[in-house]
Amino acid sequence: MKKSIRNLAVVAGGASAAFALAVSPASAVPSTVWTVSPNPASITAANSGNVVLTVNGIAMTCTKSNGAGTGASTTGNPATVGSITSMAFGATGAPCTSVLGPVTAVPVTPWTIVAQDYTAATGVTKGYVGNVDANVSVGACNFRVTGKATSTYTNSTGALAVNSLAGDLTVVSSSGCGSAVPVGAKPTFKGTYLFKTSAGIPTIVGSNP
């Protein structure tokens, strides 16, 4: 009886291991080949919902924001699959605002779109917007923000959802802001942009041949 129990345990253990291997997600292997379609792609982007930069609890909100750039297939991980060559925050009649007054943000481009992980079942690429650099003015307060912003891109909708983590971005210079926006502050940046090309929504697909 004891021998039978031991044999059953061995069989059960082997079956469990085989099942675990069978259900392990393919995404456990990082993608190293990134296919952008169309390739190369000339991309335009417009915000969907508000875009918000928050510094020390002060929200700076833009109801209008748009940009343009390019996308191209590439290899590696992380991999730069796109470049944001122009970006605007606010528009005529729709300025960015805060409790401190109107906000002017002047991006220093290019920014990069970096891919790190792809899930085929959802068509979602995880990564970040890199090389972020912008000069921001609120009244007499002027400061510069640099770093990156964690993001995801969804093929079915063309939505680049930016949701930076604490520490992604840093205020590297500040003038006339006092304690409201000190050097070393860690802003967050959140917003969703819809990407389009002349052929429709661009897609990003990661694989590991």
C-alpha positions, 0 to 999 in steps of 0.5 A: 500500500505504501509503495502504491501511494509513493508511486501515485505521488510520483505520477501526480507530481510529474503530471503537475510539472507537465501541466505547468510547462504546458500553460506557461505563457509564451510571453515569459520569453522576452520578445527580441523581434518587433514588427511595426505595421505599416513599416516605416510608419508616419504617425499622428497622435491626439489625446483621448481624455485629459493629459495630466502632469502632477507635481507635489500634488499640483495637477497641471491639466491639458484637455488638448494635446497632439503629436506626430512621429514615426515607427519602424520595425526593429530588434532587441529588448528593450527596443525603440519602435518609434520616435515622437518628433513633435508634441504640443500641450494645449491649443488655442482656446484650450490652454493647459491649466492648474490651481497656480494659473495657466500652464505652458509646456514646451517639449524638447523632442524627439521622445522615444517609444520603447517596447519591452514586453508583448502579449499576443492574446491581447495585442498589448505592448508594455514599455515606456516613452523615453527621452522625455524632456519638457520645459514647463511654465506656470506664471513666474514658476519655470521648471524642467522635467526629464526622464521616462513615462511607463506606458502600454500600446494596444493594437486594436485601438491604437491607444498609447496609455501613458501612466508614469510610475513614481520616480520615472520623471524628475524635476532637474531645474526650477526657478521662481517656484519656491517649495511648490516645485523643487529640484528633485521632485518626482512628477507623474504624467498620465494620459492616453493618445490615439495613434493613426497612420494614413493606412489606419491604426499602426500595430506593434507585434513582438516575437522571439523566433 
